[in-house]
Amino acid sequence: MPDTINQEEIRMLRSEVEILMKERHALLKVTGAAAGLVAELDSRELPQHTAEAAELLAASINELSEESLQDALSAVKAAIVA
């Protein structure tokens, strides 16, 4: 009986991990696309409220670890060009 419960818990955890990995991939794609968009913007040409939103987005992206940012850019096949 304990083996059965343990196997059921393992199955549920595997399912949950799979869901979380799919969600992570979707979030990486959104983040990568947002990073690409921010990189292309010229805030001097944006309306004030749009520039403020872009600055907030840029600040949030800049808080990511280098590894997370690279994963996000890879998810959308983008790269940082210096």
N, C-alpha and C positions, 0 to 999 in steps of 0.2 A: 504493500500500500504506500509506504513512504516513497518508494521508487516512482510510482505512478504520479504522485503529487509533484515530485521533483521534476519529472519529465514534462509535466504540464506547465510548470513554472518556467522551465527552460524554453519551451515552445513559445510561451507568451512573451518572454524577454527577447527572444530572437525576432519575433514579429514587431515588437516595439522598437528595437534597434533599427530594423529595416525601415520603418516609418520615419524615424528620426534622421536616418541617412538620406532618405529621399527629400525630406524637408530641408536639410542642410544644403543639399545640392541646389534646390530651388532658391534658397536664400543667397547662396554664393552667386548664382546667375544674376539675381536682382542687384546684389552689391557690386558685381563686376560691371554690369551695365551702367549703374549709377556712377561708379568711379570713372568710367570712360566718358560719360556725359559731362561730369564736372571738369575733367581734364580739358575738354574742348570748349568750355564756356569762357567768354570774356565778360567778367562781371561789370565792366564799365559800360557795356552795351545793353545791360538788362535793366528792366524797371526795378525800383528800389525793393519792393516786396519780394520780387523774384530773386534778386541778388541776395537778400537776407536768407531766403530758403536754400539757395545754392551754397551759401556759406555754412549754414547749419549742416547740410548734407556733407560738405567737404570736411568739416570738423569731425563728424561722426566717422567718416571713412578714414581719416587720419588717426583715429583712436584704435584702429585695427592693428593687430600684430602684422609684421611683414609677411609671415607665413599665410595668415588668413587673407591678406590682400592679394598675394600671389595666387592663392587657390581661387579667389573670386575672379581675378582677371583671366586665369586659365579656363574657368568655367564658361567664359564668353569668348575665349580665344583672342584676348586682348593682351597688350603689354605696355609697360611704362616706358616711354621713349624720352630720354633725357636730352 
